[in-house]
Amino acid sequence: MSAPHILIAGGGMVGISLALLLDRALPASARITLVEGARLPEGSAAPYHPSFDARSTALSYSSAAIYRDLGLWEDLLPGLGPISTIHVSRRGRPGSTLLSAAQQGWDALGWVVENPCLGRCLLAALRRSERIELRCPQRVVHGEAHDEGMRVRLDDEATLDCDLLVIADGAESSLRDQLAFLTRRTRYGQDALIANLALERDHGGCAYERFTDSGPLALLPLPPAPQAPSRMALVWTLPPEQALARRDCGAEEFAHEFIEAFGHRLGRLERVGERACYALSLVEAVEQVRRGCVVLGNAAHALHPVAGQGFNLALRDAHALSARLGAAIEDGASPGSMAVLRRYAQERSADQAQTIFASDSLPGLFMHSDPVLSLGRDLALAGLDFLPFLRREFARQAAGMAALERAHD
């Protein structure tokens, strides 16, 4: 039997994370190839310095556990903003709740990592691996079933055979579409406005989820940057015309609109970084596995950013997939067999369904104007503060720990 070969199409944060997880989980005989179309920067040993305008990603407690197991956590620390509390509220309504890491017995509920820091850390670990073959810049442009696995063609006309092809090249994956994986797309009719902000008062490690009539507004704590000691990442969901207007307006007008929606709890808005907008859709690959092929990351499910769960769900998928493939190869099974992949899909179905449902439902639920429903929302938010068990369980689910614990059972 030839050495099992797994090929990953897409070298973003999910693709590299999967390659590192496979490197640890698979027996030494297995081959791992990572193909990425963009030219990846060379690694550097220089310390990471926060940038005011760097994009960021929220890491749940379960994601932190995965990166700790990979030995990457210490390298990530310079770009992390710990979330000690999460304040959830609705503008103009009395109900609110406060979740805290102390209530869970955790050091943080989650962390916000700057993407340059996370990417740099992952890439450095990738380059340290002695068996992950990185083909970059190259792109998989075609795939087809071949023997018991897949044959792929790259953009330089080279062909590669593999036992398993993992498609992790993003929500607009051309490879997923070329292989005719059934995909469902739901357009929300909203845009996400993103920017980094400097505020007058110290955020104290508190993340805010503020539901307004036009859409949810999230503020996530970032580590301090030069001349911005209290820095936060803004994700503001708005109707497209409002999002574009607030992207393009002057700093003074933007500050006024922001304070109107968020309030004065953190004082004045002192600085606004680069603002950008992107249209929001729920993208789901209805079929995620077939013989010799798996769809992963945003190619499998791109979520509404309201709860910051998209990357965390993808990382839990990658963690479960690597464990399942490692066990299969140890047992002498092909990593691309339908029995192996169907079991992975079954293991992940509950967590995926729950996370997608929550991310999809929350924005509409809190924008609904029905007075009876509004009262129920207010009571539910207030009830989390009065019922500690519900509050703790809500936090465990949001942190992804319940799903990770089930995976280890």
N, C-alpha and C positions, 0 to 999 in steps of 0.2 A: 504493500500500500504506500503510495506517495505521501509526502509530508502535507498535512492539511494546509490550505492556503485561504486566508481571508483578506479580501480587498475592500478598502473603504474609499468611496467616492465622496470627497469633501473634507477638507482639512481645516474647518473652522473649529470653534471651541468644543463642539460636540464630537466632531470627527477625531480630533486629537485626543480628547478625553477617552473615547472608546479605544483608540489604539493603545494608550497607556494602560487601560484596564485589561485589555487582551494580553498585553505583554506580561502582566502579572499573573493572569488567570490561566493562560494556555500552557501546555507542556512545551518543553524546549524544542521539540521537533516541528512545531507549527510555524508557518510563515505569516507575516503581517505586512501588507502593502497599503500605504496611504497615498492617494492621488489628490492633488490640490491645484486648481487652475491659477490662483493668484500667486505671485512671487512672495514667499514668506521672508521676513527680515532675518538677518543673522542674529543669533543670540548674543547677549552682552552680560558681563558680570557686574556692570555698574549698578549702583542702587537705583531703585525706581523713585522718581520724584513726581508727586501728584500734579496734574495739569488741570487748570480751571475748567477747560472745556472737554475733558476726556469723557467718553461715553462709559456707562457703567451697567452692571448686572447685579441683581439681587440673588444672593446665595442663601438657600434655606439651611436649616440645621442638618438635614439629611445630606445635602450637597457638601457641607463642610466635613461631615463624617467620611464621605467618600474620598475627598481630597486629603484628609488626614491619613487615611489608610494608604494612599498613594505616596505619602511622604512629601507632599507639596505645600503643606499649610504654612510652614515658617517662611517660605519664599513668597507667599501671597500677602503676608501681614502688612507690608508697607502700603499696599493699595486698598486695605480693608477699612470700611466704616462699620463698626458693630452696631446692631440694632438691639438696644436694651429694652425698649418698650415700643408698642404700636398703638396709636390712638386712632380709633375709628369713629367717625361722626357723620352727620348729615346736616348740611347747611340749612339753618332756619328751623331745625327740629330739636327737641330736647334729648333724644336718645343718643348715647355714646357708650363706648367701652374702652378700657385700657388693658392691653395684654402686656405682661412683663416676663422677662427671662427669669427673674427671681422666683416667680410663681411656679415655674417649671423645674427649677433647680438647674438651669442651664447658664452658661456664661454669656450667651446672647440668643435672641430669637432667630437671628440671621445676620448676614453681613452684606454690605454693598461693596463690590469690588470693581475697580476701574478696569475696563476692558483691556487697555494696554498692559496693565499689570498681569491680569489673568492670561492673556495671550502670550506674553513674554515668558511667564513661568511654565506654561504648558509646552511651548516650543522648545525651551531649554531642556525640559525633561525628555521630549521627543528626540532631540539630537543626542542625548546621552544614551539612548537605547541602542543596543548593539544588533537587534534583529528587526526593528521596524524599518522597512524600506520606504523612504520618502521620495516620491516622484513629483517634482515641482519645479517650474510651473508646467503642469500637464493637466489635461481634463479628460474624463471618461465621456465619450460622445455617443457610444452605442453599446448595448448589451443584449445578449441572447442566450437562451438555454443551450448548454453544451455538455454532453455526457451526463454526469450526475450533478454538475455545477453550472457555472456561467463562463462565457467568453466575452470579454469586453474589448472595445477598440478605443484607443486614445486619440487625441487630436493630432498627434504626429504619425498616425496610421499604425503604430505598434499595437499588437494584440497580446492580451494576457488571459490565461485561464485561471479560474479560482473555484474553490468549493462553495464559497459564500461571498456574494456581493452585498455590501451594506451601502445603501443610498442615503447620504447625509449632507447633501449639497443645497439645502435651504428650501424655503416655502415655495419658491418658483422653480423647483427642480425640473429641468428638462429631461434628465435621465429617468426619473419617475414617470413622467408623461410619455416618454418614448417607449417605456416598457408597459404602458397602458394600465398602471395601477389606478383603480377607481378612486377618485378624489372628490370630496364634497367641500364646497366653499360657500361660506355665509358672510356676506358683506354687512358690516354694522352701520354704514352710513355715517361714520365718525372718523376723525383723525386723531392721532396722538401728537401733541405738541411737547417736545422734549427740550430741556435746557438745564444747565447748572446754575444755581442761584447762591448768592452770598446774602445772609440775613443778619440783622442787627444782634439778635440774641443767640446764645449757644443752644443748639438743638438737643444737647445732652443725650445723644444716641437714640432719640425718639423718631420713629417713622410715623407719618401721618397718611391716613386714607380718608379723604374728605369727599363725600358724595354730594354733588350739586345737581340742580335741575337740568343742566346741560351735559353733565357727565362727571365721572370720578376724577379727582385730583389727588395724586400721590406725591409725597415728598419723602425722599430717602436720605439718611445721613451719610455724608462722605467724609473721608479724612481731610484735615485742613490742608489748604494750599497756600503758597505765598500770597499775602495780603487778603486772604479769605479764610479766617479761622473757623467760621461757622458756615460750611458749604453743604448744599443739599442738591440732590438730583430730582428734577421735576418731571413727572409724566402726567400731562393734563389732557384728558379725553374730551373732545369738543366736536360739534358739528363742523364739517369741513370749512365752511366760510368763516366761522369764528376762529378756528385754529389758524387759518392763513392770515386773518386780520391781526391776530395777536403775535404771530410770528414776525410780521412785517412792520408793526407799529413802533413808535419810539419807546425808549426805555421808561420814560415817565408815565406814558399811557399804559404800558404793560404793567408797571408796578401798581398802578391804580386798579386795574382789572384783577390782578392777582390778589391784592389785599381784600378786594370786594368778595372774592370767592373763598379765600382761605381764612381771613381774619388777621388780627394783630398779635396773636399769641407769640410769634417770634420777632415782633417788632418790624422795623422798616426793611424793605427790600433794598439792599445797598448796591448790588451788582447783578447783572443778568448776562450770562454767557451767550454763546451762539445758540440760536433757536432753529429747530428743524421740525418738520411735520411728516408723518407718513400715514397712509390710509390703513384702517384696521379691518381685518377679515379673520374669521375662523376658518382655517384650512385643515381638513382631516383626510388622511389616507384611509378610506374605508377598509381597504385590503392592505395590511402591513407586511404580511409574509407570504411567500410562495417558495416552491423548491428552489434553493440556491440564492435566495434574495430576501433582504429585509429593508424596510424603509424606516429611518430613524431621524430624530431631531425635528426641526421645523418642516422637513419634507413629510414627516408623519403627522405632526400636529403643531400648527402655529396658532397661539392663543391670544386672546385679549390681554393686554398688559395689566389689567386692574389689580391682580393679586401677585404679579411678578412670578408666575409659576411655570412659564414656558421652558426656560432653560433647566430648571430644577427637575421637571418631569422628564425631560430628555436625558438628563444625567442619570436618573433612576432607571430609565429604560436601558441605557448603556451599561450600567452596573449589573442589571439583571441578565442582559444578553451575554456579557462576558462570562458571568458565572455559569450560565446554562451551556455555552459553547465549550468552556473548559471541562465541565463534567462530561459532556457528550464525547469529546475527543479522548478523554481518559478511558471511557467505556468502549472505545473503538468505533463509535458512530461518526458519520460524516457531519460536519458542522452545517452543511446545507440541506440535510434531510428534512423532509416535511414534518416528521414526528418531533424532531428537536425544535424546529421553529414554531410549530403549533403549540408546543408546551410553553415556550417563551411567551407567545402571544396570550395564552390563557393566564399565565402568571401576572401579566401586566394589565390585563383588561380592566380590573376593578379600579386600580389607581388611576389609570388613564381616564376612565369614564367619570369618576368622581371629580378629578381635577378639571377636566374640560367642562363638565356641567357647572361647577362653581364659577370658573372664569367667564363662562358664557352668560350665566344667569344674573350675576351680581349687578352689572351696570344697569340692565333694564329694570331689575327689582327696585333699585334705589331711585330711579328716575320716574317710576310710575306715580301718577298723581291721585290715584284712588284713595279717599280719606281712610277707609277701613284698613287698606293695605298699609298706608302710612303709619297708622297707629300700631299695627302689628310689627312693623319694622322697628319703630321706636321702642316698643316693649322688648323686642328681641335683643336689641343692642343694650338696653339697660339691664335686661335679665342676665347677660353675660357677666356683668359686674357683680350681680347679687348671688350668682350661682357658681362658686369656684370650680366645681367639677366640670361644668359645661365649658367654662372659660379655658381650663387646662386641656380638655379634649379638643376644643376648637383649635388651640395653638398647636397641638401635636399633629393634627391633620394638616394644618396650613404649612407646618415645617417639614412635612413629608416623612416624619419619623414613623408613623403608623405603617406606612407602606414599606419602609426600609426594614422595619422589625418583622413584618410578615415575610419579606424576602429571605430572612435569615432563619425562619422557622423550618 
